[in-house]
Every structure is written in structure tokens, then in C-alpha cells.
């Protein structure tokens, strides 16, 4: 693997600020981001990436590649939690296995955004319709995880309120804002982009940098909880993203995606949710241990992907596409 790809990714300012946040915790600095601010930054990033994706979708149109990508994204969001569940069941009970499987079947929008920044740094183009794939992959894993719990619990069928489950899966704040911004981008097109460009483009990297600084603080604090997960889950949190990314790259090759879109699709397949799915699991599967599914996704998989995974997947693309 070309070490220059990893170095280029690490020397990207947002990633360096992620390290700065982790370092602040390790040296016991009193650095902290006030609680409402990270939520605002998260909403801004979703709005900006969704709106830009909608504008770009208008430019590209609904092609065969777009349709195949959307189908593949939905299938991966359903398939990943199923085989992850059976791997996790080797060591964990049904509740923890299903919650972690759902976490890894869903996606991390910030990992996706960081990958987009990495591509921009390298001058590699990617299509805005990948944001639609991002939106599609957020929710299905939650449903699959709950179905797995319902099937494999030994104490009979659980009394789940499916209307509430579906509302949490498809109308949670991140999905709603992302899809809504995408649709507004589609409706307003190039005219809307010119109106909002100073906001959605000019501020984007600054907000991403501040958000990753906060993520570094949170990830470093979560590392202590990894002692509870053991070697099995730490290995899972690194190896499963690589496997999922490999499957994603094969699908991208078959569909005929170009380099930039292939990387984003691989990153979507490899990432794990640390916001939407944990919130849903806390509500619907309270028997699962949050320290397991949150700490593995946030303290292991997220740093792995933004530091090593993204350049590793691009290296795989360069090999496959050659």
C-alpha cells in the first residue's frame, strides 16, 4: 500500500483536529465543546451534504448506474447486519449481537463526509447521488436488528410497537434532515445552490474540522470502555469494516462506478452508526449494553476508517480498477 495515501489523509486538517481532540483527553486538558454546539454542527453537515447531493443529482439525472447503486446500497444495509449478527452470536447474547449488528449495518455520515474531503484533497471527482445512497443506508439496519431480536430471543416474541420503531428508524432527525435537504436541492437545483453556496460550501470545512475535534474528545473518552469489550469485539470492529468495504468495492466494480463513487460506496459499507442506531437501540432494545455498541463504533471503527480505512479502500480501488 502506498504510504503517501495515509500520510495525505492524516495531514488533512480535519483529521489532525480529530487527533488534537484525542490528545486533549490523554493529557487531561480541560478542553471541551459545549453540549449544544456539536449537535448544531452535526445538523449543519447533514444539511450541507444533503443539499449539495440533491443539486448534483439533478445534474446527473436518474441513470442506470444511479438506480443500481441505490438498490445495492439498500441490500447492503440489510445484508451486513444479518451475517454480522451470526458472527457476534459466537460470543454475545442475542440482544448485544443484534444491537451491534444493526450499528454496523447502518452508516456514519461524518465518515462519508471525511472521505469526500479526502477525495477533494486529491482532486478526485465524485457524484452527488451518493448522498442518496447515504440516506437509504441509515434506517434498514435498525429494522433488521429488531427482527433478529424478535426471532432469536428465547423468551417468546417481544411486544414491540412497530409504528414507533418505524418512526424512529425513518423519521429520526438525521434521516429526516438529510432526505429533506436532498429533496430541496433537487427542487431548487443550480439556482438554489448559488443562493446557499456561501453557507453550504464556504463554511463546510471549518464546521467539519470543529466537529471532528469534538469527535476526537468523545472517542478518546470511550477508549476506556473498550476494556469491557475484549479482544473479540475490538477485532470485529476493525476486520468487519474491511470485509464490508471489500464487498462494496466488488459491487462498485460490477456496477461500473468510477473511482470517487467507488470509494464513497466502500466507506458507506464499512462505516458504523454511532448516533442514529444507538438512539434507536436504547429505545427498542434496552436489554443490550450501550457501552458495547457505542464504544466499538465510535472508539475503534470510526478512528480506524478516517485514519487508515479511507486510504486503504482507495488503494484497493487502484488495484481493482487497474
C-alpha positions as a printed Julia matrix, in Angstrom:
322×3 Matrix{Float64}:
   0.0     0.0     0.0
   1.24    3.49   -0.86
   2.1     5.15    2.48
   1.63    8.57    0.87
  -2.15    7.99    0.83
  -2.24    7.51    4.61
   0.08   10.47    5.16
  -2.06   12.65    2.89
  -5.17   11.64    4.82
  -3.6    12.16    8.24
  -2.27   15.59    7.23
  -5.78   16.68    6.23
  -6.66   19.49    8.73
  -9.98   17.99    9.92
  -8.26   14.66   10.69
  -5.44   16.42   12.53
  -8.01   18.2    14.68
  -9.53   14.78   15.46
  -6.1    13.77   16.82
  -5.93   17.05   18.73
  -9.21   16.22   20.47
  -7.95   12.75   21.44
  -4.67   14.22   22.69
  -6.54   16.71   24.86
  -8.19   13.83   26.73
  -4.98   11.81   27.06
  -3.04   14.75   28.58
  -6.05   15.64   30.78
  -6.65   19.08   29.25
  -9.89   20.81   30.22
 -10.74   21.36   26.53
 -14.42   20.7    25.81
 -17.06   21.72   23.3
 -20.29   23.0    24.91
 -23.06   20.41   24.56
 -25.45   22.18   22.12
 -22.67   23.07   19.65
 -21.78   19.56   18.35
 -25.47   18.86   17.7
 -25.72   22.09   15.68
 -22.58   21.19   13.71
 -23.97   17.71   13.03
 -27.22   19.17   11.69
 -25.28   21.66    9.55
 -23.14   18.92    7.98
 -26.22   16.83    7.17
 -27.98   19.85    5.66
 -24.97   20.87    3.57
 -24.15   17.41    2.22
 -27.83   16.61    1.57
 -28.48   19.88   -0.27
 -25.35   19.55   -2.41
 -26.25   15.94   -3.19
 -29.71   16.98   -4.38
 -28.25   19.65   -6.69
 -25.75   17.16   -8.11
 -28.49   14.55   -8.56
 -30.35   16.98  -10.81
 -27.2    17.37  -12.91
 -26.52   13.66  -13.26
 -30.14   12.59  -13.69
 -31.6     9.16  -12.86
 -29.34    6.82  -14.82
 -28.98    3.05  -14.72
 -25.89    3.43  -12.53
 -27.83    5.58  -10.05
 -30.66    3.05   -9.79
 -28.28    0.09   -9.41
 -26.32    1.96   -6.74
 -29.49    2.69   -4.74
 -30.54   -0.97   -4.93
 -27.07   -2.16   -3.91
 -26.97    0.31   -1.01
 -30.31   -0.9     0.34
 -29.32   -4.57    0.01
 -26.02   -4.0     1.81
 -27.81   -2.18    4.63
 -29.98   -5.3     5.09
 -27.31   -7.93    4.42
 -24.49   -6.65    6.67
 -26.45   -6.84    9.95
 -27.59  -10.4     9.19
 -24.17  -12.01    8.78
 -22.66   -9.72   11.44
 -25.3   -10.97   13.87
 -24.32  -14.61   13.43
 -20.64  -13.79   13.85
 -21.35  -11.82   17.03
 -23.61  -14.6    18.38
 -20.49  -16.76   18.75
 -19.54  -14.71   21.82
 -22.5   -12.49   22.73
 -26.16  -12.87   23.65
 -28.94  -12.09   21.2
 -29.59   -8.54   22.41
 -25.98   -7.34   22.24
 -25.34   -9.19   18.97
 -28.4    -7.63   17.31
 -27.63   -4.11   18.56
 -24.01   -4.25   17.37
 -25.02   -5.86   14.06
 -27.53   -3.05   13.44
 -24.84   -0.49   14.3
 -22.51   -1.93   11.65
 -25.29   -2.33    9.1
 -26.0     1.39    9.25
 -23.62    4.21    8.32
 -21.6     7.12    9.68
 -22.38   10.34    7.84
 -19.24   12.0     9.22
 -17.02    9.19    7.87
 -18.7     9.68    4.49
 -18.11   13.45    4.65
 -14.47   12.91    5.67
 -14.0    10.59    2.7
 -15.45   13.29    0.43
 -12.96   15.79    1.85
 -10.15   13.28    1.23
 -11.23   12.91   -2.41
 -11.41   16.68   -2.85
  -7.89   16.98   -1.42
  -6.66   14.5    -4.04
  -8.66   16.15   -6.83
 -10.8    13.05   -7.44
 -14.37   13.74   -8.58
 -17.44   12.03   -7.15
 -21.17   12.27   -7.9
 -23.74   13.87   -5.63
 -26.17   10.99   -5.97
 -24.03    9.07   -3.44
 -25.76   11.19   -0.79
 -29.0     9.42   -1.72
 -27.24    6.11   -1.03
 -26.16    7.54    2.32
 -29.77    8.36    3.17
 -31.02    4.94    2.1
 -28.5     3.04    4.23
 -29.24    4.73    7.54
 -32.51    3.04    8.55
 -32.89   -0.53    7.2
 -30.32   -1.96    9.63
 -32.45   -0.81   12.59
 -35.42   -2.79   11.26
 -33.28   -5.86   10.53
 -31.74   -5.72   14.0
 -35.15   -5.64   15.67
 -36.4    -8.51   13.51
 -33.36  -10.58   14.55
 -34.1    -9.87   18.22
 -37.72  -10.88   17.71
 -36.76  -14.15   16.03
 -33.89  -15.29   18.22
 -34.93  -14.29   21.75
 -35.78  -17.4    23.76
 -38.39  -15.73   25.97
 -41.01  -15.52   23.24
 -41.96  -12.72   20.92
 -41.22   -9.26   22.28
 -44.02   -6.74   22.38
 -42.67   -4.08   20.03
 -44.6    -1.04   18.93
 -43.79   -1.18   15.23
 -45.23    2.28   14.41
 -42.83    3.76   16.96
 -39.97    1.64   15.64
 -40.57    2.72   12.06
 -40.88    6.34   13.1
 -37.57    6.16   14.96
 -35.9     4.41   12.01
 -37.09    6.62    9.18
 -38.03    9.92   10.82
 -35.17   10.42   13.27
 -33.57   13.85   12.98
 -30.53   12.84   10.9
 -32.51   10.87    8.3
 -35.27   13.47    8.11
 -32.88   16.41    7.64
 -30.67   14.55    5.17
 -33.57   13.43    2.97
 -35.33   16.78    3.28
 -32.19   18.69    2.27
 -31.67   16.32   -0.64
 -35.21   16.96   -1.91
 -34.8    20.73   -1.54
 -31.57   20.5    -3.52
 -33.43   18.58   -6.25
 -36.28   21.11   -6.33
 -34.12   24.26   -6.38
 -31.2    22.94   -8.45
 -28.46   25.26   -9.62
 -30.4    28.38   -8.67
 -30.72   27.23   -5.08
 -27.04   26.31   -5.0
 -25.97   29.82   -5.94
 -28.16   31.23   -3.16
 -26.81   28.94   -0.42
 -23.26   28.33   -1.65
 -21.59   30.75    0.83
 -23.32   28.86    3.66
 -23.24   25.24    2.46
 -19.81   25.38    0.8
 -17.85   28.25    2.35
 -18.35   27.16    5.96
 -18.26   23.42    5.33
 -14.64   22.53    6.09
 -14.49   24.79    9.12
 -17.55   23.14   10.66
 -16.25   19.66    9.75
 -12.96   20.49   11.47
 -14.68   21.65   14.66
 -16.96   18.61   14.62
 -14.02   16.19   14.29
 -12.28   17.96   17.15
 -15.31   17.13   19.29
 -15.38   13.56   17.93
 -11.75   13.17   18.98
 -12.66   14.2    22.52
 -15.56   11.73   22.65
 -13.64    8.84   21.03
 -10.74    9.17   23.49
 -13.15    9.08   26.44
 -14.81    5.96   25.02
 -11.49    4.1    24.75
 -11.67    3.27   28.46
 -14.87    1.34   27.82
 -13.08   -0.94   25.34
 -11.78   -2.92   28.3
 -15.32   -4.26   28.64
 -15.48   -5.41   25.02
 -12.47   -7.72   24.96
 -10.26   -8.77   22.07
 -13.14  -10.34   20.12
 -15.13   -7.12   19.7
 -12.08   -4.96   19.04
 -11.05   -7.37   16.27
 -14.61   -7.37   14.93
 -14.65   -3.54   14.88
 -11.6    -3.5    12.6
 -11.97   -6.61   10.44
 -15.69   -6.36    9.61
 -15.34   -2.84    8.11
 -12.52   -4.14    5.88
 -14.68   -7.1     4.8
 -17.69   -4.85    4.17
 -15.56   -2.4     2.2
 -14.22   -5.28    0.09
 -17.76   -6.42   -0.73
 -18.68   -2.82   -1.52
 -15.75   -2.48   -3.91
 -16.74   -5.66   -5.75
 -20.28   -4.33   -6.14
 -18.94   -0.97   -7.32
 -16.78   -2.72   -9.9
 -19.73   -4.74  -11.21
 -21.97   -1.64  -11.42
 -19.2     0.32  -13.14
 -18.75    3.15  -10.66
 -15.74    5.35  -11.18
 -13.02    5.86   -8.59
 -14.56    8.56   -6.4
 -18.03    7.0    -6.17
 -16.49    3.57   -5.51
 -14.59    4.92   -2.52
 -17.68    6.57   -1.06
 -19.72    3.4    -1.53
 -16.98    1.33    0.15
 -16.89    3.81    3.05
 -20.67    3.59    3.45
 -20.43   -0.21    3.6
 -17.51   -0.08    6.05
 -18.75    2.57    8.47
 -20.84    2.1    11.61
 -23.51    4.32   13.12
 -22.78    5.96   16.48
 -25.78    8.34   16.56
 -28.99    7.12   14.88
 -28.76    3.39   15.61
 -27.63    3.72   19.25
 -30.53    6.09   19.88
 -32.97    3.6    18.34
 -31.45    0.62   20.15
 -31.65    2.34   23.54
 -35.38    2.8    22.98
 -36.26   -0.56   21.42
 -33.67   -2.99   22.82
 -32.93   -1.76   26.37
 -31.52   -5.2    27.24
 -28.45   -4.51   25.04
 -25.39   -2.91   26.64
 -24.79    0.56   25.08
 -21.12    0.57   26.1
 -20.56   -2.32   23.68
 -22.18   -0.99   20.53
 -21.29    2.67   21.06
 -17.65    2.21   22.08
 -16.81   -0.24   19.28
 -18.31    2.02   16.61
 -17.02    5.31   17.97
 -13.71    4.44   19.63
 -12.48    1.77   17.18
 -14.24    1.73   13.8
 -14.62    5.49   13.35
 -10.93    6.35   14.02
  -9.8     3.31   12.0
 -11.83    4.38    8.99
 -10.85    8.05    8.94
  -7.15    7.35    9.59
  -6.37    4.06    7.83
  -9.56    2.75    6.22
 -10.23    5.52    3.7
  -6.74    5.42    2.11
  -6.75    1.6     2.35
 -10.01    1.37    0.4
  -8.69    3.81   -2.21
  -5.61    1.63   -2.57
  -7.91   -1.35   -3.17
  -9.77    0.63   -5.81
  -6.5     1.47   -7.57
  -5.66   -2.25   -7.63
  -9.12   -3.42   -8.82
  -9.59   -0.69  -11.38
  -6.1    -1.17  -12.81
